[in-house]
């Protein structure tokens, strides 16, 4: 079949602007799709914090955005993803995007992203390019399929297929009714079978109901969110769309995340020669004022300290771990106040054995990945997760709870069986985490050869974007075929 024209509409694009894993995906997947021969383009807001990497040029003419009671105006800038010819269009509109935050706390996120989503469609008309499929990401793009199914249905854009990706179902873009007149959508869509939810507008639900195909970022998460326990109130919608919901694992940038070449590391290493990992461990111990103890297992954490990530379980278990086990911890993260305070207390109580940086430091994050022996991710939920993939790339055995993408990417160690790439537990409790950390520490001391083999198996796993890109291309074709079958030519 011929190549496809694919438009990514996203609130984040690495390396220009990123708030989480969504930005990583949108910065990487289009490169792989372009390498497969597809015509891929991206649209993103021009926040005040966007890094102007590479050459930028304005697109001729103002951009008219059909929202509110009269047309609003914006400006479009064009650049490319670094190292590629993939166009990236940035929407400049100071009222909504001049501020540095991606997701602002000013109370107008609903209007900001309605404007952005409608502007993305206007860019297609501005540059004279109509995609075959629009790939929207999370609630910020949820109204795009609604416009294509309603007010734009009889136009060229109205024939375009849509793929809508759920990165995190917990964030749904809830708003009051003001969104409908602002978006110029018919009031007939304000019903429980479309975008209404508990008397307001739910933009995530809008995308789930109206998109041609749905994806999420791991197969297990695709199953979990169809249950009442993990469906965040939208499980009934997802069950009704189950035939169109596909879980596809995220990949990682294997060029950037490579311990053999990573410039952030004091020494390099590979699965064939792990000697440089010891130098990284020594550097990490020095950086976080830990005892210089090459023979003591070092457990690393790099995470946003939020309930979803389960680091409160580690904070609860940590005192007993340090009293009963000969181990060290290197902690990097910020967020939940009580968890931050618990980690700070652990540093004071166990000096030289617990080190913490309460904030974020990209270089330190990479050093923790490389210098640790184990990487702890006790998430209550994890749509995909990237840090466990980075850990395996860096020969650091992940300790994870069996949920979402963690269950899909980490295989449990089986002593004596030459199997497994990490240590997996089930219950989201401090006791289960304590037991698993104890199991990992015992493996370090008692079965070092098996742990060494586990590291090498983990480093050999293929988590590149190539396989995921081929799968997405398949989903795009399904979406185009389904849309063609249901929409008459304009």
Secondary structure, 3 states (H helix, E strand, C coil): CCCCEEEEECCCECCCECCCHHHHHHHHHHHHHHHCCCEEEEEEECCCCCCCCCCCEECCCCEEECCCCCCEEEEEEEEECCCCCCEEEEEECHHHHCCCCCCCCCCCHHHHHHHHHHHHHHHHHHHCCCCCEEEEECHHHCCHHHHHHCCCCCCCHHHCEEEEEECCCCCCCEECCHHHHHHCCCHHHCCCCCCEECCEEEHHHHHHHHCCEEEECCHHHHHHCCCCCCCCCCHHHHHHCHHHEEECCCCECCCCCCCCCCCCCCCCCECCECHHHHHHHHHHHHHCCCCCCCCCEEEEEEEEECHHHCHHHHHHHHHHHHHHCCEEEEEEEEECHHHHHHHHHHHHHCCCCEEEEECCCHHHHHHHHHHCCEEEECCCCCCCCCHHHHHHHCCCEEEEECCHHHHHHCCECECCCCECCEEEECCCCHHHHHHHHHHHHHHHHHCHHHHHHHHHHHHCCCCEHHHHHHHHHHHHHHHHHHHHHHCCCC
